[in-house]
Amino acid sequence: MVNVNFKPSKAYIEKALNAFGTLQGRQGRGNDFLGWLDLPSDTPESIVKGCEDIAKEWKDKGVQVAVVIGIGGSYLGAKAALEALSHSFGLNEKGIHVVFAGFNLSEEYHAELIDYIQDKSVAAVVISKSGTTTEPAVAFRVVKEHIEERYGKSEAASRIVAVTDKARGALKSLSDQEGYRTFVIPDNVGGRFSVLTPVGLLPIALAGYDIRALLKGAAAMARRCSERSEENPALIYAAARNEHYDAGKKVEILVNFNPKLQYVGEWWKQLFGESEGKEGKGIFPASVNFTTDLHSMGQYIQEGERMLFETVISVENAGRELVITNDPQNLDGLNFLTGMHLEHCNKMAEAGTRLAHLDGGVPQGRVTVDRIDEYNLGELFMFFEEACGISAYVLGVNPFDQPGVEAYKKNMFALLGKPGYEAQAEAIRKRLE
């Protein structure tokens, strides 16, 4: 179970209660994008079974690698889940090995992807509502060509699944034309809130993990977060982070002490960054991986400018056991650790770090997770999504739009020579001289 330890003031609890009413009452800005509130309990059995059936079909066919193509919310949730659930060194894979593409425009990355899949049985999932987002569209061209050249167009169609709009867009049209199986991205669910749709469920199922447990955990958290109560964990977190923000703490650092959660931090950064960073407002979301980053960022966090606060994800139970052994020479002076579990040392590092940072003037709160598994990840995803909606409404912005992300695309299209952008291209090139 996911729990929180934050101590916001009564005044900010009241602000969060008001924002909670706006969210749950579906009366706020962007309320036509609240479909994610219903996903955990209302996901049709046909979708869950459809994901499981494709995972079984491809595994039975001998597919070794599934390339999942998407950017932003179209890949980060699945990536976060798979990094958390998988063996750190790729051993003992439960299902198909899932790799990701289309989240950058690096020539080296995608050329090396083709190197990797060259001698492996491969399939692909392409995730895009429109089918025209540049990064995934370019990657899909590359991967589709590879699959069609190896298997022919008919067999390729059985190895490609599209997650896209239900009725319109370039990817939907191509899927109908080529006979790809499709899953729908709901119209009322934005990308960064889509991990509990086929956007996240299909890649997680392909990798062999239990998407029913993921949804069950998310549903349990949704029930807790639907209560108008000062015990509501999402409400408490939203209240605390806004209180820190108004006190001048403009940067929130999401901290973990388990490297499996690194990409949960990446997913969380998009969730809060795109939802709150607008209209000249918003907490800047950053993330660190301790104890690793204590040897790079620790000095700044301890003694740098005091505009930070921390949210620590604390995992209570490790998934493995490893005990520190005795060394007769004891040259490192660490024999006092003999017989201790490595995770006990990690917990003491966490406690010591939290205390040091508090003494250094860094406010903090904790999100505790029982263990890293599908159920708890479902709870964690839903908790942050609910808290994000409440927090953005406290801040006074629309949590569900992202007008600012279009600026770089317009410049990029002009510089690449896209028809219709000629005037902008000339102006941009002069600025770059």
Summary of the structure (lengths in Angstrom):
residues: 433
radius of gyration: 22.9
end to end distance: 55.6
largest distance: 74.5
contacts: 1425
relative contact order: 0.15
helix: 55%
strand: 13%
